[in-house]
Amino acid sequence: MRNEKILIVDDDPAIRRLIWKSLQSTGILIYQSDSVEKTLDIMTRISFDLFILDVALEHENDGYYLAETIRAADPYVPIVFLSGKNKEEEIITGYEMGGDHYLTKPFSPKLLQTQIVSILSRNEIIRKTAKPVDQQEITQGAFRFDKGRYQFFKNGQLISLSSKETKLMQFFMENPNQVFSKEQIYRNVWESDDYNNNTIMVYINHLRNKIEENPQAARYLKTVWGLGYTFIPEGED
């Protein structure tokens, strides 16, 4: 049985109840909220291992605001959007606001349970296998990655990343100036052979928007045409 704590934030009690029913057999401790205000209050008293957020709460994009707030407080905790907003640009915005996964309504309760358990299990393994503090900092050029806190900096300024962006940036920081195919990146960061070309491109664009002075003319995270991508810490025009 599991004992992680998760927070469901949705203003529809039927949805919250359905999620609770799908997860109650796992042993996960499930908390619920229906507003931004309640969520922020709960977060002052309880630390969570995962958040499930609707996008549209009292206001249209309250879920995005919550994701940014959560990510600022904890750059690594998993955030799952569960929303009726299913247009491509809405899903992309969810990732850009700090989400790690985006599921659309209506959803399969069994599939949701499987995904939540999988996310929590991977997160637990990562935390348990973290290296001692004195071995947890990587510096490459203007960039620094703190593996103890899972924080990423450019020129001393903290850059907010989602958990998957954090893993991807850690991979590049640990392997600078090397060219990796999309398949290699997916296998190392997503830990799966079920390669998804669009996912790689979306996350590369996310990182470029955060680390490049001009994302359209990338200097650090460069495309090697026909091969894949490479991270050049010193920058290359």
C-alpha positions in Angstrom: 0.0 0.0 0.0 1.1 3.5 -0.8 1.1 6.4 1.6 1.8 9.5 -0.6 -0.3 12.5 -0.3 -2.0 14.1 -3.4 -4.3 17.1 -3.8 -7.2 17.1 -6.2 -8.2 20.6 -7.2 -11.5 20.7 -9.2 -14.7 22.7 -8.6 -16.9 19.8 -9.8 -17.6 17.5 -6.8 -18.6 14.6 -9.1 -15.1 14.7 -10.7 -13.4 14.9 -7.4 -15.5 11.9 -6.2 -14.7 9.9 -9.4 -10.9 10.5 -8.9 -11.1 9.6 -5.2 -12.9 6.3 -6.1 -10.3 5.5 -8.7 -7.4 6.0 -6.3 -8.8 4.9 -2.9 -7.7 1.2 -3.3 -4.0 2.3 -3.7 -3.5 3.7 -0.2 -2.7 7.1 -1.5 -3.9 9.8 0.9 -6.2 12.0 -1.1 -7.0 15.6 -0.2 -9.5 17.8 -2.1 -10.1 21.5 -2.9 -12.5 23.4 -5.1 -10.8 26.8 -5.3 -7.5 28.7 -5.4 -7.9 30.1 -2.0 -8.5 26.7 -0.3 -5.6 25.2 -2.2 -3.2 27.9 -1.1 -4.4 27.5 2.5 -4.0 23.7 2.5 -0.5 24.0 1.0 0.6 26.1 4.0 -0.1 23.1 6.2 0.6 20.0 4.1 3.3 19.0 1.7 2.0 17.0 -1.2 3.7 14.4 -3.5 1.5 15.2 -6.5 -1.2 17.6 -7.6 -4.1 17.0 -9.9 -5.4 20.3 -11.3 -8.4 21.4 -13.3 -7.6 24.5 -15.5 -11.0 26.3 -15.2 -11.9 26.9 -11.6 -13.7 30.1 -10.4 -11.9 32.0 -13.1 -10.9 30.8 -16.5 -7.3 29.9 -16.0 -7.0 29.5 -12.2 -5.3 26.1 -12.7 -2.5 27.7 -14.6 -2.0 30.2 -11.8 -1.9 27.4 -9.2 0.6 25.4 -11.3 3.0 28.4 -11.5 2.6 28.9 -7.7 3.2 25.3 -6.9 6.2 25.1 -9.3 7.8 28.2 -7.7 7.5 26.5 -4.3 8.7 23.1 -5.4 10.4 22.7 -8.8 10.1 18.9 -8.8 6.7 17.9 -7.5 4.6 16.3 -10.3 1.6 18.3 -11.6 -1.1 16.6 -13.6 -3.7 18.7 -15.4 -7.1 17.0 -15.8 -9.2 19.4 -17.9 -12.1 19.7 -20.3 -9.9 22.0 -22.3 -8.6 19.8 -25.1 -7.3 22.1 -27.9 -3.6 21.8 -28.8 -2.8 25.3 -27.7 -4.5 24.8 -24.4 -2.6 21.6 -23.7 0.7 23.3 -24.7 -0.1 26.2 -22.3 -0.6 23.6 -19.5 2.9 22.3 -20.0 4.3 25.8 -20.3 2.7 26.8 -17.0 4.5 24.0 -15.2 2.5 20.8 -15.8 4.1 17.5 -16.3 1.1 15.6 -17.7 -2.1 16.7 -19.3 -5.2 14.5 -19.4 -8.5 15.5 -20.9 -12.0 14.9 -19.7 -13.8 12.6 -20.0 -11.2 10.2 -18.7 -10.8 6.5 -17.8 -10.6 6.1 -14.0 -8.5 3.0 -14.4 -6.1 4.7 -16.8 -5.8 7.7 -14.4 -5.1 5.4 -11.5 -2.3 3.6 -13.5 -0.7 6.9 -14.5 -0.8 8.4 -11.1 0.8 5.4 -9.5 3.4 5.2 -12.2 4.3 8.9 -11.7 4.6 8.5 -7.9 6.7 5.4 -8.2 9.2 7.0 -10.6 9.4 10.1 -8.4 10.1 8.0 -5.3 12.9 6.1 -7.1 14.5 9.4 -8.2 14.4 10.9 -4.7 15.8 7.7 -3.1 18.7 7.5 -5.6 19.7 11.1 -5.3 23.5 11.5 -4.7 25.0 13.0 -1.6 24.7 16.8 -1.3 28.4 17.4 -2.0 28.1 15.7 -5.4 24.8 17.3 -6.5 25.9 20.4 -8.4 26.7 20.6 -12.0 28.2 23.8 -13.6 28.4 24.2 -17.3 29.2 27.6 -18.7 26.6 30.1 -17.5 24.4 27.3 -16.3 24.2 25.5 -12.9 22.0 22.6 -12.0 21.4 21.7 -8.3 20.5 18.0 -8.2 19.8 18.2 -4.5 17.0 20.7 -4.9 16.3 20.0 -8.6 16.8 23.6 -9.4 18.3 25.1 -12.6 20.0 28.5 -12.9 21.3 30.6 -15.8 23.8 33.4 -14.8 22.7 32.9 -11.2 19.0 33.4 -11.9 16.6 30.6 -11.1 14.7 29.3 -14.1 11.4 27.6 -13.3 11.1 24.2 -14.9 8.4 21.4 -14.8 9.6 18.1 -13.5 10.1 16.6 -17.0 11.9 19.8 -18.2 14.1 19.4 -15.1 15.0 15.8 -16.0 15.6 16.8 -19.6 17.9 19.7 -18.6 19.7 17.5 -16.1 20.4 15.0 -18.9 21.8 17.7 -21.2 23.9 19.2 -18.3 25.4 15.8 -17.6 26.2 15.2 -21.2 27.2 18.6 -22.8 28.5 18.9 -26.4 27.2 15.5 -27.3 24.6 14.8 -30.0 21.7 12.7 -29.1 18.9 11.3 -31.3 15.3 11.9 -30.3 15.1 8.2 -29.5 18.1 8.3 -27.2 16.7 11.4 -25.4 13.3 9.7 -24.9 14.8 6.5 -23.6 17.0 8.3 -21.1 14.5 11.0 -19.9 11.2 9.3 -20.3 12.6 5.9 -19.5 10.5 4.3 -22.2 11.1 2.9 -25.7 7.6 4.1 -26.8 9.2 7.0 -28.7 7.0 10.1 -29.2 8.5 12.5 -31.7 6.1 15.4 -31.0 6.7 15.2 -27.2 10.5 15.7 -27.7 9.9 18.7 -29.9 7.4 20.3 -27.5 9.8 20.0 -24.6 12.8 21.2 -26.5 10.8 24.3 -27.5 9.8 24.8 -23.8 13.5 24.8 -22.8 14.6 27.1 -25.6 11.9 29.6 -24.6 13.4 29.6 -21.1 17.1 29.5 -21.6 17.7 31.1 -25.0 18.0 34.9 -25.6 16.4 34.3 -29.0 14.6 30.9 -29.1 14.3 31.1 -32.9 18.1 31.2 -33.2 19.1 28.9 -30.5 22.7 29.1 -29.3 22.7 26.6 -26.4 20.2 23.9 -27.2 20.8 23.3 -30.9 19.3 21.1 -33.5 21.7 18.9 -35.4 19.8 18.3 -38.6 19.2 14.6 -39.4 20.7 13.5 -36.1 19.0 15.1 -33.1 19.9 17.7 -30.5 23.0 18.9 -28.6 23.5 21.2 -25.6 26.4 23.6 -25.9 26.9 25.4 -22.6 29.2 28.1 -24.0 26.8 28.9 -26.8 27.3 28.7 -30.5 26.1 31.1 -33.2 
